Amino acid sequence: MLADAPPPPGHGFPPGTGRPPGPWPVVAAALAGGWTVALAALLQVVGWSVEQLQVAAGWDRWGWLWPVLSLATALLVGLPAVLLTLLPRSTRVRAAGRGWLSAGLALIALGSLRALPPVHHELYLAVLAATAALLAALATRLPDRTTATRHPASTRQPGPPWHPGPDQQPSPDPQPGPDQQLTPDRQAGHGPRGAAGGAGRTRAVTLLAVAAGLALLVPWVWFGALGGLLETVLAGLAATALGLLSGALLGDRFWSPFTGDGPPRAARTVLVGGLVAGIVLLLLVAGTGQSGAQLPALLYVPPLGFVLGACQVAARRAGAPAGAAPVRWLVGLAVFGPLALADPEEISILLATTRDVPYWVAVATGVGLAVAVVLAIGYGVLLARPHGRAPRRLVAASSAAVLLLTVGVVEVTAGRPGLYGERLLVVLREQADLSDLPAGTPGRAGREARTAEVHRRLVSTAERTQGALRRDLTRLRLDPTPYYLVNAIEADGGPAVRAWLSTRPEVARVLVSQRLRPLPAPAPASRGDQPAPTGPEWNIRMLGADRVWSELGVTGTGVVVGSSDSGVDGAHPALAAGFRGGDDSWYDPWDHTRAPTDTGGHGTHTTGSAVGRDGIGVAPGAQWVGCVNLDRNLGSPARYLDCLQFMLAPFPAGGDPFTDGRPDRAPDVLTNSWGCPPVEGCDPGALRPATAALEAAGILVVAAAGNTGPDCGSIVDPPAPYPDVLTVGAVGRDRTVTEFSSRGPAAGGAGKPDLVAPGAGILSAMPGGGYATLDGTSMATPQVAGVVALMWSANPALVGDLARTRSILRDTAQPAGPADLSCGPAAASTGAGLVDALAAVRAARR
């Protein structure tokens, strides 16, 4: 070649020169790409971790967190990307900079949407779909500067004819560059038949992209589950919009610098172009999905850049660019999995201790990553190999059909077909008036009369005020479930239904009532690994409960304790004899079991601390009834209300709480080692009418303060802050308030907790007949309920007299050691003191 002749098209030399640009632009691009990947992935993990810490600690969610992180990511990624677009003379390096800059700007808008609370997932998906569609529309209207630095066709100097290299397939005619216009008789192979064949094979590339996307959907169908109908439709729209946005950023304009003039250099297109495209995809999926749902896509979506590169090679061998269709289908199907088949609220460290949703999401992610790598290698080998041929449409269509059939078969056989959407709890304005209840006679007879009157008024108010709303919800097929303990109705519905309900004059507010999606396999039951105790445990001795048994002869006989928790192992040797029995002593609104069962272990442990025998329970002579309000350590306003309502008026399995409730069978004292935070759908007043009604009925509600200490004012999740609840904190063996025990004051300055009890290193029962040692205010709470059972057993006239019972507990409590963090007055920070069972029972007898 003569020294003054221009280089052959496709050699990547800068226009107007006879030498390559040197290695430094490539090195700069590699460094910028590595920086982008590390930074984007790190900040996504940091953001999710911060939110999980807030959930675990009970802190308020920072709505500004994700907008700030998204903006920071875009700025830190955008600066090197801008430099790449301005400084190097290499068109491929500049294309990389433009792609990364565009994706970084899109991340600002997409990532900021996570300011919406996770509990409003459907609203988030709708806004995500609209935002991504708008960005796609804007991206398609950006000016094409890909070839701005190239010579226009009218001034190009012709060079020697192109000859294929060893990795390129000869064709009858050299393919023109992106700046050269094909005449109609040269498009895709001389004439209509050639054009039709090229277009058909280009559509085959799109079908292969569809097949790849379906392959990535298989693990999510296998290990995940859909939400509600509206949620699924919105997830599909969001995935479609993200596919459109990806297609706008990774269309033919993006790929032309990597394919060059003439037939594409396959390895360069797949490896270099695929790597750059993968980083673009990384930035896009970093903003896709609520906090937690984006993490899986960060791993398995970026390798699809190599698949897209192989599709480009195959399409151009067929005689035409691939267009945006393969990108849209592949990315849309890839992101649909985590958007639709994983609930971001369940991708939580609260469920990470067992084989729950985080475990199965990790499994689906691992399988998806393996599939993506296989696709990248397989498509690269099959579509971009030297002397390869463009795919045939029949083969591509058959592959897509087989993968679509596979998705359907996996969903029906190994998956969990059906819809599992959230519901709404509609709280009505009018609540029952219980202010003028007659005082009644002391003791159990008076308590039963008060309970019956409270039940009658509650039911009457609900039936009088709910009729019109229930009829409308039934007509709209929203499956209403009425409640009376709080005058409320649970129903299906998304943001539109919620907005409609909020406008009705009889409605006070509408809460989201969370519904868990099923798992691929049941989580293994928690088992105890500790031996059975040989006598009263240390916490029983600290309270003096063992002396109540031996010196006063009181064990809790005649008193019934109600446990609302994860369940109870009714066959455990320490608990079996204490179950009250009958057809109205067990209720499971989650799984509708007919006999006391427990897999989580938390409820068995707490019930054992209240009434367990063999030295673990404070009141081993008392009976117990149970209700399941936690499933896999999560609840919802409706499930918590289900159990509290059951405790006011138990009913037979399958019975109607309104007509079949038996207030005369209500337990005397309730132990509640749970709280309902905003992530589960509760607001501060969600359960306030329920505890007020139980108080009016003479049923004592004992509740855990929470484990979000040592921060001041950390008793926030209902029902712990309510004034009519006996709130319990935790101490250790040294009688000092534990670090984890939540502190007061509660909202409005109320002194909480009311009492403290042993809550660190507590041995109690576990499912399967074993024992385990656990920590938490959950462990302290049932011991106080057990002390109340001893008091009422010793003096049945105290049953239902909640004011005197509280007074005795406070007056006889022993000083507790100071907390590590003082929160004002002692009564507001550590409670009235450490409960003393022996002193309380002696005082109750007087």
C-alpha positions in Angstrom: 0.0 0.0 0.0 1.3 3.4 -1.0 2.3 5.7 1.9 -0.1 8.4 0.9 -3.1 6.1 0.4 -5.8 6.1 3.0 -6.3 3.0 5.2 -8.8 0.5 4.2 -12.3 1.0 5.8 -12.8 -0.7 9.1 -9.2 -0.5 10.4 -10.2 2.0 13.0 -7.6 4.7 12.1 -8.7 8.2 13.0 -10.0 10.1 10.0 -7.4 12.0 8.1 -4.4 10.2 9.5 -2.3 7.2 8.6 -1.5 6.0 12.1 -3.6 4.5 15.0 -4.4 6.7 18.0 -2.2 4.8 20.3 -3.0 2.7 23.4 -3.8 5.5 25.8 -7.5 6.0 24.9 -8.1 2.3 25.3 -6.3 2.3 28.7 -8.4 5.3 29.8 -11.6 3.6 28.7 -10.6 0.4 30.6 -9.9 2.4 33.8 -13.1 4.3 33.4 -15.1 1.1 32.8 -13.6 -0.6 35.9 -14.3 2.5 38.0 -17.9 2.6 36.8 -18.6 -1.0 37.6 -17.0 -0.9 41.0 -18.6 2.3 42.0 -22.1 1.5 40.8 -22.2 -1.9 42.3 -20.7 -0.7 45.6 -23.2 2.1 46.1 -26.1 -0.1 45.3 -25.0 -2.6 48.0 -24.3 0.3 50.5 -27.8 1.8 49.9 -29.6 -1.6 50.4 -27.4 -2.3 53.5 -28.3 1.1 55.0 -32.0 0.5 54.5 -31.8 -2.9 56.1 -30.0 -1.5 59.1 -32.8 1.0 59.4 -35.4 -1.8 59.3 -33.5 -3.9 61.9 -32.9 -0.9 64.2 -36.4 0.5 63.8 -35.1 3.8 62.5 -37.2 6.0 60.2 -36.5 5.4 56.5 -34.4 8.1 54.8 -36.5 9.1 51.7 -33.5 11.1 50.4 -31.0 8.2 50.5 -31.6 6.8 47.0 -31.8 10.1 45.2 -28.5 11.2 46.7 -26.8 7.9 46.0 -28.1 7.9 42.4 -26.9 11.5 41.9 -23.5 10.7 43.4 -23.2 7.6 41.2 -24.0 9.6 38.1 -21.6 12.4 38.9 -18.7 10.1 39.8 -19.3 8.0 36.7 -20.2 10.9 34.4 -17.0 12.8 34.8 -14.7 10.2 33.3 -17.4 9.4 30.8 -17.5 13.0 29.6 -13.7 13.0 29.3 -13.9 9.9 27.1 -16.3 11.6 24.8 -14.2 14.7 24.4 -10.5 13.8 24.6 -9.7 10.6 22.6 -9.8 10.5 18.8 -11.0 6.8 18.8 -14.6 6.6 17.8 -15.1 3.4 19.9 -13.7 5.1 23.1 -16.0 8.0 22.5 -19.0 5.7 21.9 -18.2 4.1 25.3 -18.1 7.4 27.0 -21.4 8.5 25.4 -23.1 5.2 26.4 -21.9 5.3 30.0 -22.8 9.0 30.4 -26.3 8.5 29.0 -26.9 5.5 31.3 -25.6 7.4 34.3 -28.0 10.2 33.6 -30.8 7.7 33.3 -29.8 6.3 36.7 -30.4 9.6 38.4 -34.1 9.5 37.3 -34.6 5.8 37.8 -32.8 5.4 41.1 -34.5 8.4 42.7 -37.8 6.7 42.4 -36.8 4.5 45.4 -37.8 7.5 47.5 -41.3 6.0 47.3 -41.8 3.7 50.3 -41.4 0.0 49.5 -44.8 -0.8 50.9 -46.3 1.1 47.8 -44.7 -1.3 45.3 -47.4 -1.0 42.7 -47.2 2.8 42.6 -43.4 2.5 42.3 -43.7 0.1 39.3 -46.2 2.5 37.6 -43.9 5.5 38.0 -40.9 3.4 37.0 -42.7 2.4 33.7 -43.6 6.0 32.9 -40.1 7.3 33.7 -38.3 4.7 31.7 -40.7 5.2 28.7 -40.1 9.0 28.9 -36.3 8.5 29.0 -36.6 6.1 26.0 -38.5 8.7 24.0 -35.9 11.3 24.8 -33.0 9.0 24.0 -34.4 8.2 20.5 -34.4 11.9 19.7 -30.8 12.6 20.6 -28.7 13.7 17.6 -26.5 10.9 16.1 -22.9 12.0 16.6 -21.5 8.5 16.0 -20.1 9.4 12.6 -19.7 13.1 13.1 -15.9 12.9 12.8 -15.8 10.7 9.7 -15.4 12.0 6.2 -18.8 12.4 4.4 -19.3 10.0 1.5 -18.9 12.7 -1.1 -15.3 13.5 0.0 -14.0 10.0 0.9 -11.0 8.9 -1.2 -11.5 5.3 -2.4 -9.0 2.8 -1.1 -8.1 -0.7 -2.2 -10.9 -3.2 -2.3 -11.7 -4.9 1.1 -10.6 -8.5 1.6 -12.0 -10.6 4.4 -9.8 -11.5 7.3 -9.7 -15.0 8.9 -12.6 -14.1 11.2 -14.9 -12.7 8.6 -17.2 -14.3 6.1 -16.9 -13.3 2.4 -19.9 -11.9 0.8 -20.7 -11.2 -2.9 -20.4 -7.4 -2.2 -18.6 -5.5 0.4 -21.0 -4.1 3.0 -21.0 -0.3 3.1 -20.2 1.6 6.2 -22.8 3.3 8.3 -22.2 6.5 6.5 -22.8 5.0 3.0 -26.2 4.7 1.6 -27.4 1.5 -0.1 -29.4 1.7 -3.2 -32.5 -0.4 -3.3 -31.0 -3.0 -5.6 -28.1 -3.6 -3.2 -30.0 -3.8 0.1 -29.4 -7.2 1.7 -28.4 -9.0 -1.5 -29.5 -7.6 -4.9 -33.2 -7.3 -5.3 -36.4 -8.2 -3.5 -35.6 -11.8 -2.9 -32.3 -10.9 -1.3 -33.9 -8.1 0.7 -36.6 -10.5 2.0 -33.9 -13.1 3.0 -31.9 -10.5 4.8 -34.9 -9.1 6.7 -36.0 -12.6 7.6 -32.6 -13.5 9.0 -32.5 -10.2 10.9 -35.8 -11.2 12.5 -34.2 -14.5 13.3 -31.7 -12.6 15.4 -34.5 -11.0 17.3 -36.1 -14.4 18.0 -32.7 -15.6 19.3 -32.7 -12.6 21.7 -36.2 -13.6 22.8 -35.0 -17.1 23.4 -32.1 -15.8 25.5 -34.5 -13.6 27.6 -36.8 -16.5 28.2 -33.9 -18.6 29.4 -33.1 -16.0 31.9 -36.7 -16.0 33.1 -36.7 -19.7 33.9 -34.9 -19.5 37.3 -37.3 -16.7 38.5 -40.4 -18.7 37.5 -38.9 -21.7 39.2 -37.9 -20.0 42.5 -40.1 -17.0 42.7 -43.8 -16.2 42.7 -46.0 -13.4 41.2 -47.7 -10.7 43.1 -51.2 -9.5 42.4 -52.6 -9.0 38.9 -52.1 -5.3 38.8 -48.6 -5.6 40.3 -47.7 -8.2 37.6 -49.1 -6.1 34.8 -47.2 -3.0 36.0 -44.0 -5.1 36.3 -44.5 -6.1 32.7 -45.0 -2.5 31.6 -41.9 -1.4 33.6 -39.8 -4.2 32.0 -41.1 -3.2 28.6 -40.2 0.4 29.2 -36.7 -0.5 30.4 -36.3 -2.7 27.3 -37.3 0.4 25.2 -34.8 2.5 27.0 -32.0 -0.1 26.6 -32.8 -0.3 22.9 -32.6 3.5 22.6 -29.1 3.5 24.2 -27.8 0.3 22.6 -29.2 0.5 19.1 -27.4 0.6 15.8 -26.0 4.0 16.6 -24.2 2.6 19.6 -22.8 -0.5 17.7 -21.6 1.2 14.5 -18.2 2.2 15.8 -17.5 -1.3 17.0 -18.5 -3.0 13.8 -16.7 -0.5 11.6 -16.9 0.0 7.8 -17.5 -3.2 5.8 -18.2 -6.6 7.3 -17.9 -6.5 11.1 -14.8 -7.7 12.9 -16.7 -10.3 15.0 -14.3 -10.6 17.9 -14.1 -6.8 18.3 -17.8 -6.4 18.2 -18.5 -9.2 20.7 -15.7 -8.6 23.2 -15.1 -4.8 23.1 -18.7 -3.7 22.1 -20.2 -6.3 24.5 -18.0 -5.1 27.4 -19.0 -1.5 26.8 -22.7 -2.5 26.4 -22.5 -4.6 29.6 -21.5 -1.5 31.6 -24.4 0.5 30.1 -26.7 -2.3 31.2 -25.2 -2.3 34.7 -26.0 1.4 35.2 -29.5 0.9 33.9 -30.4 -2.1 36.1 -28.8 -0.3 39.1 -31.9 2.0 38.9 -34.3 -0.8 38.2 -36.5 -2.2 41.1 -37.0 -1.2 44.6 -34.2 -1.5 47.1 -33.0 -5.1 47.0 -34.7 -6.1 43.8 -31.9 -4.5 41.7 -29.1 -6.5 43.3 -29.7 -9.7 41.4 -29.8 -7.9 38.0 -26.4 -6.3 38.8 -24.9 -9.8 38.5 -26.6 -11.5 35.6 -27.7 -8.7 33.2 -24.3 -7.1 32.3 -23.0 -10.3 30.6 -25.9 -9.9 28.2 -23.8 -7.2 26.5 -21.8 -10.0 24.9 -25.0 -11.7 23.7 -26.1 -8.4 22.1 -22.7 -8.1 20.4 -23.1 -11.6 18.9 -26.5 -10.6 17.7 -25.1 -7.6 16.0 -22.5 -9.8 14.1 -25.2 -12.2 13.1 -27.6 -9.5 11.9 -25.0 -7.7 9.8 -24.0 -11.0 8.2 -27.6 -11.4 7.2 -27.3 -8.1 5.4 -28.8 -5.5 7.7 -28.2 -4.0 11.2 -29.9 -5.7 14.1 -31.8 -2.6 15.1 -33.2 -2.1 18.7 -35.5 -5.1 18.8 -33.0 -7.7 20.1 -32.0 -5.3 22.9 -35.6 -4.5 23.9 -36.6 -8.2 24.1 -33.5 -9.4 25.8 -33.3 -6.7 28.5 -37.1 -6.5 29.0 -37.4 -10.3 29.7 -34.3 -10.3 31.8 -35.5 -7.6 34.2 -39.1 -8.9 34.3 -38.0 -11.8 36.6 -36.9 -9.8 39.7 -39.5 -7.1 39.1 -42.4 -9.4 39.0 -41.4 -12.6 40.8 -39.7 -11.2 43.9 -41.2 -8.9 46.5 -38.6 -6.3 47.5 -40.0 -6.1 51.0 -39.1 -9.8 51.5 -35.5 -9.4 50.2 -34.6 -8.5 53.8 -32.2 -9.4 56.5 -35.2 -10.1 58.7 -35.7 -13.3 56.6 -32.1 -14.1 56.0 -31.7 -16.5 58.9 -33.5 -19.4 57.2 -34.2 -20.6 53.7 -36.6 -17.8 53.0 -36.9 -15.3 50.2 -33.4 -13.9 50.4 -32.0 -17.5 50.0 -34.2 -18.3 47.0 -33.4 -14.9 45.4 -29.7 -15.7 45.8 -30.4 -19.1 44.2 -32.3 -17.6 41.2 -29.5 -15.0 40.8 -26.8 -17.7 40.8 -28.7 -19.7 38.2 -29.4 -16.6 36.2 -25.7 -15.7 36.2 -24.7 -19.1 35.0 -27.3 -18.9 32.3 -26.1 -15.5 31.2 -22.5 -16.7 31.0 -23.5 -19.7 29.0 -25.5 -17.5 26.7 -22.6 -15.1 26.2 -20.2 -17.9 25.4 -22.7 -19.9 23.3 -24.0 -17.0 21.3 -20.5 -15.7 20.7 -19.3 -19.0 19.5 -22.3 -19.8 17.3 -23.1 -16.4 15.9 -19.7 -14.7 15.7 -17.4 -17.6 14.8 -15.1 -17.2 11.8 -16.9 -18.1 8.5 -20.1 -18.3 10.4 -23.5 -18.0 8.8 -26.5 -15.9 9.8 -29.1 -17.9 11.8 -32.1 -19.3 10.0 -35.5 -18.0 11.1 -37.0 -21.5 11.6 -34.2 -22.5 14.0 -34.5 -19.2 15.9 -38.3 -19.4 16.1 -38.1 -23.0 17.3 -35.6 -22.1 20.0 -37.9 -19.3 21.2 -40.9 -21.6 21.2 -39.1 -24.3 23.2 -38.0 -21.7 25.8 -41.5 -20.3 26.1 -42.9 -23.8 26.6 -40.2 -24.4 29.2 -41.2 -21.3 31.1 -44.8 -22.5 31.1 -44.0 -26.0 32.2 -41.7 -24.8 35.0 -44.3 -22.4 36.3 -47.0 -25.1 36.4 -44.8 -28.0 37.8 -42.0 -26.6 39.8 -43.2 -23.0 40.3 -46.1 -21.5 42.3 -48.8 -20.6 39.8 -51.2 -18.0 40.9 -51.3 -14.4 42.1 -50.2 -13.4 45.6 -50.7 -9.6 45.8 -50.9 -7.3 48.7 -54.3 -6.3 50.2 -55.6 -3.1 51.7 -56.9 -2.5 55.2 -59.6 0.1 55.1 -60.1 1.7 58.5 -63.5 3.4 58.9 -64.0 6.8 60.7 -66.6 5.6 63.2 -65.3 3.3 65.9 -67.4 1.8 68.6 -68.0 4.0 71.7 -66.9 2.0 74.8 -66.6 5.0 77.1 -69.7 4.3 79.2 -69.4 0.6 80.0 -70.8 -0.3 83.4 -68.2 -1.1 86.1 -69.6 -4.5 86.8 -68.7 -6.9 89.6 -65.1 -7.8 90.4 -63.6 -11.1 89.4 -64.1 -13.4 86.4 -67.9 -13.0 86.2 -67.6 -9.3 86.0 -64.8 -9.6 83.4 -66.9 -12.0 81.2 -69.9 -9.6 81.3 -67.7 -6.7 80.2 -66.2 -8.7 77.5 -69.6 -9.7 76.2 -70.8 -6.1 76.1 -67.7 -4.9 74.4 -68.1 -7.6 71.7 -71.7 -6.7 71.2 -71.0 -3.0 70.7 -68.1 -3.7 68.4 -70.0 -6.0 66.2 -73.1 -3.8 66.2 -71.0 -0.7 65.1 -69.3 -2.7 62.3 -72.5 -4.1 60.9 -74.2 -0.7 61.0 -71.4 1.2 59.3 -69.8 -1.3 56.8 -72.8 -2.3 54.8 -72.5 0.1 51.8 -68.8 -0.3 51.5 -68.9 -4.0 51.7 -71.5 -4.2 49.0 -69.4 -2.0 46.7 -66.3 -4.0 47.3 -68.1 -7.2 46.7 -69.6 -5.9 43.4 -66.1 -5.0 42.3 -64.9 -8.5 43.2 -62.3 -7.2 45.7 -63.0 -10.0 48.2 -63.7 -7.9 51.3 -63.0 -9.4 54.8 -64.7 -7.4 57.6 -63.3 -6.8 61.1 -65.0 -5.4 64.2 -62.2 -5.1 66.9 -61.0 -2.3 64.7 -63.9 -1.2 62.5 -62.2 -2.0 59.2 -62.3 -4.1 56.0 -59.5 -5.9 54.3 -59.8 -6.0 50.5 -57.9 -6.5 47.3 -56.7 -3.5 45.4 -53.8 -1.3 44.2 -53.1 2.4 44.1 -56.3 3.2 42.1 -58.5 1.3 44.5 -56.7 2.9 47.4 -57.2 6.4 46.0 -60.9 5.6 45.4 -61.4 4.3 48.9 -59.6 7.3 50.5 -62.2 9.6 48.9 -65.2 7.9 50.6 -66.6 9.8 53.5 -66.9 6.8 55.8 -63.2 5.9 55.4 -60.5 7.3 57.7 -57.4 5.9 56.0 -56.3 3.0 53.9 -53.3 0.8 54.9 -51.4 -1.8 52.9 -51.8 -5.2 54.4 -48.8 -7.3 53.4 -49.2 -10.8 51.9 -46.2 -13.1 51.8 -45.5 -15.0 48.6 -45.0 -18.8 48.8 -41.6 -20.4 48.8 -40.3 -23.1 46.5 -39.9 -25.3 49.6 -41.0 -24.9 53.2 -38.4 -23.3 55.4 -36.9 -25.9 57.8 -38.4 -25.8 61.3 -36.2 -24.2 63.9 -35.0 -26.7 66.4 -33.4 -26.4 69.8 -29.9 -27.7 70.5 -29.9 -27.3 74.3 -30.7 -30.1 76.8 -33.9 -30.0 78.9 -33.5 -28.0 82.2 -33.1 -29.9 85.4 -34.8 -27.3 87.5 -36.0 -23.7 87.5 -34.0 -21.6 85.1 -32.0 -18.6 86.3 -34.6 -16.1 85.0 -37.3 -17.9 86.9 -35.3 -17.7 90.1 -34.4 -14.0 89.5 -38.2 -13.2 89.3 -38.9 -15.4 92.4 -41.5 -17.4 90.5 -40.1 -20.7 91.9 -40.7 -19.4 95.4 -44.2 -18.5 94.5 -44.7 -22.2 93.5 -43.0 -23.6 96.6 -43.9 -21.1 99.3 -47.3 -19.9 98.2 -48.5 -22.9 96.3 -49.5 -20.8 93.3 -48.7 -21.9 89.7 -51.3 -20.0 87.6 -54.1 -22.6 87.8 -57.4 -21.2 86.5 -55.9 -18.5 84.3 -55.7 -18.6 80.5 -52.8 -16.9 78.7 -53.3 -16.1 75.0 -50.2 -16.2 72.7 -50.2 -14.4 69.3 -46.9 -15.2 67.6 -45.4 -17.6 65.0 -47.4 -20.5 66.4 -46.9 -23.0 69.2 -45.7 -26.6 69.0 -48.7 -28.1 70.9 -46.9 -31.5 71.2 -43.9 -30.2 73.1 -43.6 -32.0 76.4 -43.4 -28.7 78.3 -46.5 -27.3 76.7 -48.8 -30.1 75.7 -50.6 -30.5 79.0 -51.3 -26.7 79.3 -53.2 -26.4 76.0 -56.8 -25.5 76.8 -58.2 -27.6 74.0 -61.7 -27.4 72.4 -62.5 -26.1 69.0 -61.8 -22.5 69.8 -58.3 -22.4 71.3 -56.3 -22.3 68.1 -56.5 -20.0 65.0 -54.1 -19.8 62.1 -55.2 -17.1 59.6 -52.0 -17.7 57.5 -52.1 -21.4 56.7 -55.4 -22.4 58.4 -53.9 -25.3 60.4 -56.3 -27.0 62.7 -53.9 -27.9 65.6 -51.1 -25.9 67.3 -48.0 -26.0 65.1 -44.9 -23.9 64.8 -42.0 -23.9 62.4 -40.3 -20.6 63.2 -39.9 -21.5 66.9 -40.4 -17.9 68.2 -43.9 -18.6 69.4 -43.1 -21.9 71.0 -40.2 -20.2 72.9 -42.3 -17.3 74.2 -45.3 -19.5 75.2 -42.9 -21.7 77.0 -41.5 -18.8 79.0 -45.1 -17.8 80.1 -46.6 -21.2 80.9 -44.1 -23.9 80.1 -43.4 -26.7 82.6 -40.2 -28.3 83.7 -38.6 -25.0 85.0 -38.9 -22.8 81.9 -42.3 -21.0 82.4 -43.3 -18.5 85.1 -46.9 -19.9 85.5 -46.7 -23.6 84.6 -50.2 -24.3 86.0 -51.9 -21.8 83.6 -53.5 -22.9 80.3 -52.8 -21.3 77.0 -54.5 -20.7 73.7 -52.7 -19.6 70.5 -53.0 -17.7 67.3 -50.5 -17.3 64.3 -49.9 -13.7 63.4 -46.4 -14.1 62.1 -45.5 -16.1 59.0 -41.7 -16.4 58.4 -41.1 -13.6 60.9 -43.3 -11.1 59.0 -46.9 -9.9 59.6 -49.4 -7.4 58.4 -52.0 -5.1 60.0 -54.8 -7.6 59.1 -53.0 -10.7 60.5 -52.2 -8.9 63.8 -55.8 -7.8 64.0 -57.0 -11.4 63.2 -55.3 -12.7 66.3 -56.3 -9.8 68.6 -59.9 -10.2 67.5 -59.7 -14.0 68.1 -58.5 -13.3 71.6 -61.5 -11.1 72.4 -64.0 -13.7 71.3 -62.6 -17.1 70.2 -64.5 -19.0 67.5 -64.4 -22.5 66.0 -62.2 -23.3 63.0 -63.9 -22.0 59.9 -66.4 -20.0 62.0 -67.5 -16.4 61.4 -65.9 -14.0 64.0 -69.0 -11.8 63.9 -71.6 -14.5 64.6 -69.6 -17.4 66.1 -67.4 -15.5 68.5 -67.5 -16.6 72.2 -66.4 -13.7 74.4 -67.0 -16.0 77.5 -64.0 -18.0 76.3 -61.6 -15.1 76.0 -58.2 -15.6 77.6 -57.3 -13.5 80.6 -53.9 -12.0 79.6 -52.2 -11.8 76.2 -48.5 -12.0 75.5 -47.4 -10.2 72.3 -43.7 -10.4 71.4 -44.1 -8.6 68.1 -44.5 -5.1 66.7 -46.0 -3.8 63.4 -43.5 -1.4 61.7 -44.3 0.8 58.7 -42.6 -1.8 56.3 -45.4 -4.2 57.2 -48.1 -1.6 56.6 -48.9 -0.2 60.0 -49.1 3.5 60.9 -48.8 4.6 64.6 -52.6 4.3 65.2 -53.3 1.2 63.2 -54.1 -1.1 66.2 -55.0 1.6 68.7 -58.8 0.8 68.7 -58.0 -2.9 69.2 -56.0 -2.5 72.4 -58.4 0.0 73.7 -61.3 -2.5 73.2 -59.3 -5.2 74.9 -58.6 -2.9 77.8 -62.3 -2.0 78.1 -63.1 -5.8 78.2 -60.7 -6.3 81.1 -58.1 -8.4 79.1 -54.6 -7.3 79.9 -52.3 -6.9 76.8 -48.6 -7.3 77.5 -46.3 -6.3 74.6 -42.6 -6.3 73.9 -40.8 -2.9 73.9 -38.7 -3.9 70.9 -35.0 -4.6 70.2 -34.0 -1.2 68.7 -32.0 0.1 71.7 -30.1 1.8 73.0 -31.5 4.8 71.1 -33.8 7.1 73.1 -37.4 7.2 71.9 -37.0 3.8 70.1 -40.3 2.3 71.3 -42.3 3.2 68.2 -43.9 0.1 66.6 -47.5 -0.7 67.6 -48.7 -1.9 70.0 -45.8 -1.1 72.4 -46.2 2.7 72.6 -49.9 2.5 73.5 -50.9 3.7 77.0 -53.3 0.7 77.6 -50.5 -1.8 76.9 -48.1 -3.1 79.5 -44.8 -2.7 77.7 -41.8 -4.8 78.7 -38.1 -4.2 78.3 -35.2 -6.6 78.9 -32.4 -7.0 81.5 -29.6 -9.5 81.7 -28.3 -11.6 84.5 -26.7 -8.6 86.1 -30.1 -6.9 86.3 -29.0 -4.2 84.0 -31.0 -3.1 81.0 -29.6 -4.8 77.9 -28.1 -2.8 75.0 -30.7 -4.0 72.6 -33.8 -3.2 74.7 -35.7 -0.3 73.2 -36.0 2.9 75.4 -38.6 5.5 75.9 -40.1 7.9 76.1 -42.9 6.8 73.7 -44.8 9.3 71.5 -46.2 12.2 73.6 -43.6 11.6 76.4 -45.3 8.5 77.9 -43.0 6.6 80.3 -42.2 3.4 78.5 -41.4 0.5 79.1 -43.7 -0.1 82.1 -41.5 -2.9 83.4 -38.4 -4.9 82.6 -37.8 -8.7 82.9 -35.0 -11.1 82.1 -34.5 -11.1 78.3 -30.9 -12.2 77.6 -29.9 -15.9 77.4 -33.4 -17.2 78.1 -33.8 -21.0 77.8 -37.2 -22.2 76.6 -39.0 -24.6 74.4 -38.5 -25.0 70.6 -40.4 -27.1 68.0 -39.8 -30.8 68.0 -39.4 -31.1 71.8 -36.0 -29.3 72.1 -34.8 -26.2 73.9 -32.8 -23.2 72.9 -31.4 -20.0 74.4 -32.6 -16.7 72.8 -32.3 -13.0 73.5 -34.8 -10.1 73.1 -37.6 -8.2 74.7 -39.7 -11.0 73.1 -38.3 -13.3 75.7 -39.0 -10.9 78.6 -42.6 -10.2 77.7 -44.1 -13.6 78.3 -42.5 -13.7 81.8 -44.5 -10.7 82.8 -47.7 -12.2 81.4 -46.8 -15.3 83.5 -46.5 -13.1 86.6 -49.9 -11.7 86.0 -51.3 -15.2 85.7 -49.8 -16.0 89.1 -51.4 -12.9 90.6 -54.8 -13.6 89.2 -54.6 -17.3 90.2 -53.7 -16.3 93.7 -56.6 -13.8 93.9 -59.3 -14.4 91.3 -61.0 -11.1 92.3 -58.2 -9.3 90.5 -59.2 -10.9 87.1 -60.1 -8.0 84.8 -59.0 -5.3 87.3 -56.3 -4.0 85.1 -55.6 -0.7 87.0 -55.0 -2.5 90.3 -52.9 -5.2 88.6 -50.6 -2.6 87.0 -50.3 -0.7 90.2 -49.2 -3.8 92.1 -46.7 -4.7 89.5 -45.1 -1.3 89.5 -45.2 -0.9 93.3 -43.5 -4.3 93.9 -40.9 -4.1 91.1 -37.2 -4.0 92.1 -34.8 -1.4 90.8 -33.1 -2.3 87.6 -29.5 -1.4 86.7 -29.0 1.8 84.8 -29.1 1.6 81.0 -25.9 2.4 79.1 -27.7 5.3 77.5 -29.8 7.5 79.7 -33.1 8.8 78.2 -34.2 11.3 80.7 -36.2 10.3 83.8 -35.7 6.7 84.9 -39.3 5.9 84.5 -39.2 6.9 80.9 -35.9 5.1 80.0 -35.9 1.9 81.9 -39.4 1.5 83.2 -40.7 1.2 86.8 -38.2 -1.6 87.5 -37.6 -5.3 87.4 -40.8 -7.3 88.0 -40.8 -9.3 91.2 -43.2 -12.3 91.0 -43.1 -13.2 94.7 -43.7 -9.7 95.9 -46.5 -9.1 93.4 -48.3 -12.3 94.3 -48.1 -11.5 98.0 -49.5 -8.0 97.4 -52.2 -9.5 95.2 -53.4 -11.6 98.0 -53.8 -8.7 100.4 
